[in-house]
Amino acid sequence: MNLSRRHFLAGTAALVAASQVKAALPTSFGPLKQIDAGDLSVGYAEAGPANGPAVILLHGWPYDIQAFAEVVPELAAAGHRVVVPYLRGYGTTRFLSAETPRNGQQAALAADVIALMDALKIEKAVIGGFDWGGRSADAVAALWPERVKALVAVSGYLIGSRAVNAKPLVPAAEAGWWYQYYFSTERGRAGYAANRKEFAKLIWHTASPQWKFDDATFDRSAQAFDNPDHVDIVIHNYRWRLGLVEGEAKYDALEAKLEAGPLISVPTITMEGDANGAPHPEPAAYRNKFVGRYEHRLIGGGIGHNLPQEAPQSFVRAILDAAKL
């Protein structure tokens, strides 16, 4: 057998093996969709009737749309049009231009939601999220309340202030943010780039210490971190929060509003797991930020940071109830 033919056969075998591995991984959604929206080509899952009342669900870091795998069918069955996008830097979402800054600041992520709603011709939606997604949901509700029918926010009010972030906390509280300081160094960037999946699994364990997820569940989400912009977005997000890098000037006006800690007037349900191992505010600390119809729910049973995936029925109930507020 000549060398070129041997290489061809070896390459073919490798492709077949790779496709079999990929096919063996569990899937939770049907074929994903893709749409240009703002700076991005957004990859997203969609289910339910096209003319149903819209629900948009936003994941966090280091998670992905699979956090809502058990939530989406229930909401679709209840008649909702459910849209679950990959955030910038995750999954199949891509930047439309190589020149666009790989920016992870909170206003950029919130603006992505509005751009997606415009592209999908969704005038108003119930918006729910956790972690980065909870912060984005809060920001959208604060900045564009006319676009939000109701809000479901895990861990409550997460809109950030860089001025507040500049103030030191007590050592025990600072310890919970160790990865932010790690990411502020070039060693941290290199370490995350080289070990992003191992890093994510560590965070899953520490943020949800009682969640007994299996390897297949983790692997299904970990694929989303292979996005070529993932590391840049994550590093910029955390460095921006600490004031170590700047954002984009086009978001300055939005950030000024968010920096002021705006009140949220849309009907809201906030949620918290009783075993959330990630740093998070106490409900009493943010209660006065919500000035519309409001309810807080503590979900028991050892539920951690990734509440939609750990307690999907509770999250579904919150979305359905919020839609009626």
N, C-alpha and C positions, 0 to 999 in steps of 0.2 A: 504494500500500500504506500503511495507516495505521501510526502509530508503535508501537502495542501489538503489532500482528502482526509488525512488523519485529523488535521485541525478542524476541518468542516464538521466531521462526525463528532468530535469532542465538543465543539461549540453547540451543535444541535442537541447533544445529550444534556449539556448544561442548561440549555433553554427549556427542555422538557422537564428536567428535574426542578428548575425554578418555578415553572408553571404549576407543577404538581404540589409543591410546597405551598404556594400561594392559594391554590384551590382547596388545600386541606385545612386552611385556617377558617374558623367559623365566620360567617358573615351575618349581619343583623339587618341590613337594609338591602333593598334592591339596587339596581344600577344608579349610581349617583348622577346628578345633573351638574351642569356648568353654565355660568352666566357672567357676562361682563358687568361689573358694577363699580363705579368710581375708579380707583386705582387698580382694581383687582379683577381677575377671572376667578369667581368664587365657586368652589365645589360645595355641593350641598345635597342633603337627602330631603325628599319631600314625600308626604303621604297625606291621604284624606282627600275629600272633594275639593276641586279647584275653586268652587264658589263658597266654600265654608268659611266661617270666621277664622282669621289667621292667628296662628301661634308661632312665635319664633323662639327657638331655644339655643342658648349660647354656652359653650363649654369653656373650661378653664385650662390652666397649665398645672401639671403636665398630663392633660387628658385630651379627649377628642370627642367627636360626635357620638361614639359608641356609649358614652355616658347616658345617652337618652334612648338606647336601643329598646328597652322595655316600656318606656314612656310613650314613644311615638305611636305604636299600634293602638294603644288605649285611647289616646286623644283623637286619632283618625277615626276610630270606631264611633266616637262620640260626635262626629260630624265636623271636626276642625280640619282646616288646612294647616299642616304642620311642616315647618321649614327649619332644618337644622344645618347651619353652615359651618364649614371649617373656618376658623379664624385665620387671619393672615399669618403665614408661616407654618401652617398645618395642612396635612392631607393633600388634596388636589387643588387647593387655592394657590394661585400664582399671581405675581405682579405683572401687569400688562407691559410695563416698561422697565428695562434694566436701569434706567436713570432715576427711578423713584426711590427715595430713601427708604431703607428697611427700618421703619419707624414703629416702635411698640408703645408709644405714649397713649394714655387713656382716651384722649379726644379722637385720635386716629381710629382706634378700635370702635368707638361709639359711632363715628361718622361712617364707618364701613357698614354698620347695621342700617343706617338710613339710606345709603347708596343701594344696598341690596333690596330694601323695601321698594325703593323707586324703580329699580330694574324689574322687579317682579310685579309691579303695579299693586302693591299692598299699601293701602292708605293708612290702615290702623291695625294694630295687632296686640294680643297679649304677649308680653315678653318675659321670659324666665331664664335664669342663669345662675351659675355658681362660679366662685373664684374669679378669674379674669372676666368670665361671662357675666357674673353677678355685677361686677363693677361697670361693665359696658351697659348692662340693662338699666342699672341705676342712672348712669349718665344720660342715656337716651331719654329716660323718663323725665329727668330734670331739665334737659336742654330742649327736647321736642315733645312736650306732654300731649300735644294734639295728635301725635302719631301712636300713642300708647293707650290701649283700652284699659289695661291693668298690668301690674307688675308682680312677679314672683321672684324674690331675691333671697337666695341662700346666703346666710351670714349677714343679712341686712344691708346697711348703708356702707358701701365700700369705695365711694368716690374719694380719691386721694388728694392730698395737699402736699406739695413739695416743701412748703415752709414748715408744716407740721412734721414731715418726715425728717427734717434737719435737726429736730430736737431729740436728744438721747432719751432712751427708756431705761428702766431699771434693768440690771444685768440679766435676770431671768427672762424678761420679755425680749431683750435683744438676742438672746440665744436662739429663739425661735426663728429669727430672720437670718440665720447663718449663711444661707445660700445667696442672699442678696449681696452680702459682703464678698463672698467668694466670686460671684459674677462681676464684681467691680474691678477685679484684677484680670490681667491677661492670662495668668495661670488658670483662672476660673473659666474664661472663655475656651481655652484649649481643652481643659478637662471636660467641660460640658460637650464640646464638639466631638471628643473622642469617646465619651461614655454616656451619651444622652439617654439611652434606654436603661442602663443600670442606674443612672441618676433618677429617672422617672420612677422606677420601681421602688427605690428608697423612699421617695416622697410619698408614693402611694401607701407604703407601710406606715410611715410616721404620721401622715395626715389622717389615716383611717386605721388605727391600730387594731381594731376588732373586725375588720373586713377581710374575710377569707377568700380572696379572689384566686383563681387558678391561672396557670401559665397561658392558657388559650385566651382567657379574657384580657390579660395584659398584652399579649402579642397582637391581638386584634387592634388595640389602640396604639401600640408602639409604632406601628407602620406609619402613623400620621406624622411622626417626628423626623421621618426621612426627607421631608420637604427641604429644598435647597436653601430656603430663607429662614428656616426654623431657628437656628442658633442666633443669627443676627437679630431677629425679632425678640427672642427671649432676653438676650443680653441687653439690648437697647431698652426694653421695658423696665428692667430692674435698675439699670444705671440711670435712666431718666427719672425714676422715682426718687433716687438719692441725690439728684441734682448734679450728677457727674457728666451728663451729656445733655445737649439741647434737643428740643423737638423741632417741628417745622413751623415756620412763621404763619402758615395758613391756618394753623390751629390755635394761634395765640388768643384770639377772642373767646373761643370755646374754653380753653384752659383757664382763662381769667374767671369765667363764670363758675367753673368747677372748683377752682381754688377757693372760692368764697363759700363753699359748702352749701350749695343751693338746696332749698326744700323741695320735696317731691309731693306733688298734689294728686297724682293718679291713684286709683284704688290699688292697695298693695297688701300682699301677704309676704311676710318675711319668715324664714325657716332656719332652724339650726339643728344639727345632730347632737345627741347627748355625749358623743365620744369623738368630737372633732379635735384631732391632734394638731391641726395647723393654727397659727395665730389668728385670732378673730375677735371682733369687738363684742362686748356684752350687749344684749338687747336693750337694756336700759340706757345705754350710752347713745343709741341712735333713734330711740323712739320718737323724739320730737322732730326728727328730720322728715317724718311722713305726716303730712297734714290733711290728707284725704281719708277716705275709709280705709281702715287698717286693722290687721290682725297679725299676731306673731304665733308661730307654732314650733314647739320643741318636739323633735322626733326621737323617741326612745328606742332602746334595743341595741345599743352599741353602734349607732350610726355615726360615721365619720364625715370627712370633708366633702367627699363625692356623693352628696346626698341623693341626686337623681338616680344614680346607678345602684346605690346601696339600699335605698328605700323608694323604689319607683312608684309604688302605689300611693305613697304619701305625697310624692311630687305631682303625680297625675291629679289627685284630689285637690291639691292647692291650685293648679292651673284651672281646673274646671270651676272651682269655687270663686277664684279671682275673676273669671270671665263673667260671673253673675253679680259681682259687686256693683 
